[in-house]
Amino acid sequence: MDRDEKRERREVFMTVSGAPIKRKYGPEDVADLDYQRDLGDPGCYPYTRGIHETMYRGRVWTMRQFAGFGTAEQSNERYKYLLEQGQTGLSVAFDMPTIMGYDSDHPRADGEVGKLGVAVDSLADMEILFDGIPLDKVTTSMTINAPAAILLAMYIAVAEKQGVSPRDIGGTIQNDILKEYIAQKSYIFPPRPSLRLITDIFAYCAEHVPRWNTISISGYHIREAGSTAVQELAFTLANGMAYVQAGIDAGLDVDSFAPRLSFFFNAHNDLFEEVAKFRAARRIWARVMRERFGAQNPRSWLLRFHTQTAGCSLTAQQPEVNIIRTTIQALAGVLGGTQSLHTNSMDEAWALPSADAVRIALRTQQVLAEESGVANTIDPLGGSYFVEALTDRMEREAQEYFDRIERLGGVVAAIEAGFQQREIADAAYRYQKRVESGEYTVVGVNKYLIEEELKIPLLRIDPDVQARQIERTRRVRRERDEVEVRRCLRDLEEGARGDANLMPLILAAVKAYATLGEIVDVFRTVFGEYRERAIF
């Protein structure tokens, strides 16, 4: 073979995350692999190859497009449209005032109402949001964290108004506050009272809402903040372990709440790195739950997860190319064994998705499920020298992060020291340097550029949305039983100062039409607000 035939395009090949990739992989790279110990059949411990025996041959993943904007009426219309187009689960995006615990007429909400999601100030909004949608027939995921208990209470109350028992509703609240301190930053209260709210939800739902996933432990936002795939894996699972320990410390039996824990991961552009990440996550979690926490119920060992394609990978330049990126990312989620999937729309670098763009995103999933053949066999990449070696490496490197976090005193202590934040910031900087130098190609950004004008239609939020939402909230306050509201809020404050489970008290306040902001203000009074220390 002459020298030209041996020449390669670059000296070093790396994943999106910057991990080196060898020229080829073979038996020597998986010499220590034991099939029963490290892989197992699909549906068998340690679930590396999938948590169900039949996986997509039995039922394809839930297609759950994230949606919400403007008023509850507008979002309700979008949900019905998506269900008509073949979506099989709902996923609610809330606006920033709701996420941060402010009613729409609060001064800090000005200019943000309905812009990045739907505004929900009271039970009246939630009733409209799910009007005509039978809550015993669909499952709903709600991306909400600090006020998660309040939004869950509103959902339970709407179901009861529909005549649906809380025992018959299914869905998920994100409810993952630790990743907020690490990455997304939409926290309200300090870590320890926030963990109390979470374990109260664990206990309440185990008894009263048994089909509800009480938390979605989220690596998605960690990756969006700039982490590597290994950091996403490690920090997410470390947070999960912290939640399990918090539940145990609160006096709960691990098997009473662990089966309803769920996870939420990002699917980025590097197909094989992402598949390996998902497979490693299942194996790590199964071993931790059985060996460290002593869970006896096999359902407690299962890592069930939702996947969303990488918003941080979308480009404003040549937005149609985002359809291609999203397809590859969705394929990674499916090959990795996800239980549900959201595909981003091509226009999301510009605005919330238009109806046409979200339909194309949904059709991407449907083509994968119905036409590609990818759902015909389970874990088709299992046994690949490359994929198995990459899975092992990700597990090994994640364990190194677990050890470092443990030496710092655990997840909360590490957060307070800024450890995870610094690691992510450094990784984001390294990635950006690779893009700017041209070492990593982003099509349309640093290579294959064209002169272009934006041609796709964008969703515009009506500027009257804020005024209409404020008027509805003020009308709710005028028409409710104010004496009952004040009594419920006093009871809630007393409960927060004590050790009562807060979910029944929140539910009573919600049913009396206390607003989100009023309930959050009770907790602000008792728990205080979190202030992040500067990290340099």
N, C-alpha and C positions, 0 to 999 in steps of 0.2 A: 504493500500500500504506500503510495507516495505521500509527501508531506502535505499537499493540498487537501487530500482526502481525510487527513487526520485533523485538519484545522477546524476549530469551532468558532461560533459567532462571538463568543466572549470568553474571558478567562474563567469567570466564576458565574455559575447559574444559581439563582436564589428564588425562594418563594416570595410572595407579596410581603410577608413579614420579615424577610431578610435572612431566612435560614438557608444554609447552603444545600444544594442538591447535587448528588453524585451523578456521574455520567450514566451509570446503570446500576441496577440492584439485582441481587441474586440470592441463592440459598444461604450464603454466608451472612447476609444481613438479617435473617430471621432464624438463625441457628438455635437460639434459646426459646423459640416460640413453642409453647405446648397448647395443642388445640383445645383440650377440655379446660385447662386452667385459664388461658388467655383469650380465647374466642368463644367456644361453646356454640351450639346450634342456635339459630334464631329462636327467641322466646325462652332461652335457658341462660342461667348465670354463667359468666358475668355480663351477658347481654351485649357484648361487643358487636354482634351481628344483627341486633335489633331486639326490641322488647316483646314483639308478638311472634308467635310461631308461624303465622302466614303472612304477616306484614301487609303489603299492598295487594297481594293476591286475594286477601280477604276483603279489605276495604281500603280505598286510597285515602291519602291524607286529607284532613279538613282544609278546605280553601277558605281562608279567613282574611279578607282584605280590610286593612286598617282604614277607617273612614270616620269623618265627623267635621263639620264646619258650620259657621254661622249660628242659626237658631236650631232649636230642637226639631222644628217642623222641616227645615231643609235637610237635616241629617236623617230624619225618619224617611224622607223621600229617597235619599241616596241608598239607605239600607234596603228598602223595598226594591229598588232598581237592581241592586247587586244580587239579591235573592232571586229575582226573576231571571237574571243572567246566569244562574247556576252556582252562585256562591253558597257554601254549606255551613258557614258560621259567621257571626258578626264580631266586629272588633271596633271599639269606640275610642276615638281620639278626642280628648277634651282640650279646651282652650287654656292658655296660660293662667288667667285668673283662677279658673277652677283648680288647676294643678297646684297653684300656690295658696289655695284656701281663701280667696277673696271673692265676694259677690260682685256682680257686674257693675254695681253702682259705687264700688269703692274707688277712691281716687287713683289707686295704683292699677286699677283695671282699665283706665281710660286709654283708648286706642288699641286695646288688645282683645276686646270681646269678640268671640267667634272667629278670630283670625287664623289660628293654628289648629283649631278643633272646635267642638261644640261647647257652648256655654251651658252649664248646669248649676243653677243657684239653689234650687229647691226641688222637692218631690214633684211639683207641678211640671217642671221641665222634663224630669225623667218619665213622667206619665206620657207626655207628648212624644218623647224620643222613641218610645216603644209602642206607640199606639198602633193597633192592628197587627202586631207581631206577637204571636203566641209564645210565651217564654218557656213553656213546657215542650216546645217543638224545636227551638233553636238553642244553641249555646252561644254565649256572649263573653268576649274578652274585653276587659276595661283597663286601659293603660293609665293607671292612676296610682300614686304612691303615698305621699304623706297623708292625704285625706281618704285613703282607700276604704277605710271602715265606713265612712259616711256614704260613699257612692254605692258600696255593697248594700248597706242598709236601705238606700233608696231603691235599688233593684229588687230586693226582697219585698219591699212594700208595694212596688208596682205589680209584682207577680201575685201577691195576695189580693190586690184589687182586681186582677184578672181571674181570680178564683183558683190560682195555681199555688200549691203548697210549696214552701221553701225546700222541702225534701225532694221536689221534682224538678227543680231548676238546675241547670248545669252551666258552667263557665269558669272564668278565671279573672281574678284581680291581680294586677302586677304586684303591688304591695311590697316592693323590694327597695327598702330605704337605704340599705348599705351601699348599693351601687350609686345612689344619688350623691352621697358624700364623696364617692370615688370619682364619678364621671359626669353625670347629667346635671347635678347641682340643683334640682328642684326639691330640696328638703325644706321643712319648716321647723320641726322640733329637734332637740338633741337626740343622739343615738339611743340612749337607754330608755327614755319614755317611748320612743318610736318602736323599739323592740317589744315593749309591753303591749302596745296596740296590736302588733302583729301576732303575738302569742295569744292575746284575747280572741283574735279572729280564728286562729287555729282551734282553740277550745270550743268556741261557739259553733263553728261550722261542723266540727266533728259530731256534735250532738244534733244540730238543727238543720244544717244544709250539707248533707253528706256527699252530694255529687259535685260540690264546688271546689275548684282548685284555689286554695287559699293564698297562694303566692306564686309568682312567676319570676324565679330567680334569674336575673337578666344580665347576660353578657353582651347583649346587643349594644347597649349604650356605652359600655366599656370599649368596645371595638370602634364605635362611632367617634369616641373621643381620641382615637389614634393608637390604641393598643395593638400589639401583635396578636396572632391567633393563640399562641401559648399563654400570653397574659390574659386574654379573654377567658380561656379555659380555666386557668388557675384561679384568677380572682373571683370568677363566678362560682366555682365549686367551693372555694374557701368561704364565700358568703353563705352558700347553702349549708355548710357545716356549722357556721355560726348560728344560723336560724334553728337548726336541729338542736344544738346545744341550748339555745335560749328556751326552746319549748320544753326540753327536759328539765332545765333549771326552774321553769315555772310550774313544775310538778306534773307535766303531761307524760303519759306513756308514749314512747316514740312511735309505736305502731298505731296509735290513735290519730296521728296527724300526718305522718310521713307519706302515706299513700296518696295524699292530695297535694303534695308539693310538685310543682312543675318548673320547667326551665324555659329560657328564651334566648336563642343564640342568633348571631349575625351570620350571614352567608356572603363571603367576600369573593373576589375574582379568582383566586387560586383554587381550582377545582379539587385537587388532591389534598392540599393542606386542609381545606375545609372538611372534606370527608373524614380525614384522619382525626380531626378535632372532635367531630361528633362521636366517632367510634370510641376514642379515648375517654370522652366524657362519660359515656355509659359504663365503661369498665371501671373507671375510678370510683364513680358514685356507688355502684353495686358493692364494691369491696369495702368502701368506707362505711356504708350503712350496715352491712352485715358484720364486719370485723371490728370497727371502732365503736359504733353505737349499739350493736347487739340487736338490731331489728330482727324480729322473727318472721314477720309477714313478708313473703316474697314481693308483694306489691310495694313495700317500703324500699326495696332495692332498685326499683325501676326508675331510670331517668327518662321522664317523658318531657318532650320539648317542642316548642313552637320555633319556627325559623322565619326571619324576615331578611329579604335581600338587602344589600349594603347601601343605605342611603348616602354614606360618605363617598361612595364610588361614583355616584351620578355626576354628570357634568352638565353645565349650562351650555357649553359648546356642543354642537351637533347632537341635540337631545335625543334624536331617533336612535343613536348608537346605544343609548341606555337600555333599549329593548333587548339588545344582544347581551349586554352585561347582565341584565336581570335574568335572562334565560339560563346563562351559565351558572349563576348563583343559585337559582331555583333548582337546577339539576344537582348541584352540590348538596342542597338540603335533602332532596329526595334520595340520592345515592347514600347519604349519611343516615337515613332512616328517620326523618322528622315525622312528628304526629300531626302538625298543621303548618301552613305556609302562607305567608303574605309576600306577594311580588310587588315591588315598587313600580310606580308609573314613570313613564319617560320624562314627564314635565316637572318632576318634584324638585329639581334644582332651581326652578323658577317660581313655583307656586304649589298650593294644594292641588291634587290631581283633578283634571276635568273628567267628566263622565266618559268621554271617548278614550282617554288615556287609561283610566282604571279598568275599562272593559278589555283593552288590549292586554293589560297586566294580568287580568283574570284568565283571559284566553291562553296566555302563556302557560299557566298551570294546567289548563284543560288539555292543551296539546301534549304536554308532557305525560299527563295521566292516560290519555285516550289514544295517542298516535305514536309515541316514541318507543314504546316497548320497555321503558325503564322500570315500569311497575310489574313486569311479568315474572321476575325472579327476585329473590331476597338477597341483599348485600352482594350485588354482582362484582364488586371490587374486592371482596373478601378473598384472601389468599394471594393477592398481588404482592410480590416482594416489596415493591415501592410503598404501597399503601400500608402494609403491616409494619414495615420498618419506620415509616413516618408516624404511625399510630403509637408505636412503642416510644419513639423519641419525644412525642408530645406529652405522653404520660410521665416520662422520666423528668422532663423539664418542668412540668407542672408541679411535680413532687418537690422539686428544688424550691419553687416559690412557696409551697405550703410550709416547708421547713423554715424559710426566712420569716414568714408571717408569724409562725409559732414562736420564733426566737424574739420577736418584737412584742410578744404578749398577746397575740391574737388579732383578729380582724379589726375590731374597734380601736384597739391601741395602735395598730399599724396605720389606720385611717387618720387618727389624731396626730400621728407623727408625719403624715404626708407621704408614706412609703408608696402606696399604690399610685397616687397622683403623680409622683415624680417619675416612676417607672413608665407610666403611660405617656407623660410629656416627653420623656427622652425618646421613646419609640416613635412618637408622632414626628419629632424633629428629624430623626434619622430617615424616616420615610419621605418626608418633604424634601430633604437634601437629595435623595435618590431621584425624585421626580424632577427637581430643578436642574440636576446635572445631566438628565437624560438617561441615567442608568436604568431607571424603570420607566417604561412607556405608558402614558395615558393617552389613548387615541383621541385626537382632536384638541388636546391641551398642549402637549409638548412634542407631538409628531402628527403628521397627516392633517395639518391645519388647513382650513379653507376660509375664504371670505363668505360670510353668511348673514342673513337676516332671520330673526325668529319668525317661523311660519306657523307654529302650532298654536291653537287657541288656548288661553289660560283661564283658569277659574278666578273670577273676581268676587270678593266679598262685598256685598252691598253695604255702603257706609251707614245705612239706616239700621243695621242689625243691632248696634249697641243701644240705640234709643229704644227700640222695640223690646229688647231684652230687659233693660232697666225698668221700663214701664210694667212688664209682667211681674218682675220681682217685687216691685213696690205694691202692686195690686195684691199679690199673695200676702204681703205683710198686713195690708189693710183688712183683708177679708178673713184671716185666720183668727183662732181663739187666742188672743194675746196672753191671757192669764195662764192657759195651758202651756203655751210655749215657754213662758218664764219659769213655770214650775219644772218643766222638763230640763231646761238649761241649768237650773239650780241643782237638780238631782244629778245631772251629768257632772257638774263641777265637784259635788260632794264625792261622787264615785271616783273621779280622777284623782282626788286628794287621798283616797283610800286605796283599797286593793280589789275592789269589785271588778268583775268582767264588764267592760265598758260597752260591749255590743248591744245588749238589751236596752241600755240607756240611750245610746245613739239612735237605735231603731225607734224608740218612743219619741225622741225629739224630731226625727225625720217625719214621722207620721203626723205630728202636730204642725208640720210645715215650717219648722225652724230652718233657717237657710244654712247653706254650707259655711258661709263666712261666720255666722253666729256660733255654730258648733266649733269651728276651728278656733275662734277667739276664746272660747272657754279653755281649750287646751293650751293656747298661747299663754293665758293667764296662769295656768297651773304648771305647765311644763317648761315654759320659756321658749325662746327661739334659738336656733343653732347659728353660730357665727364661725365661719371657716377661718382657720389661721392661714396666713400667707405662706406659700411654699416657694422657696427659691432654689 
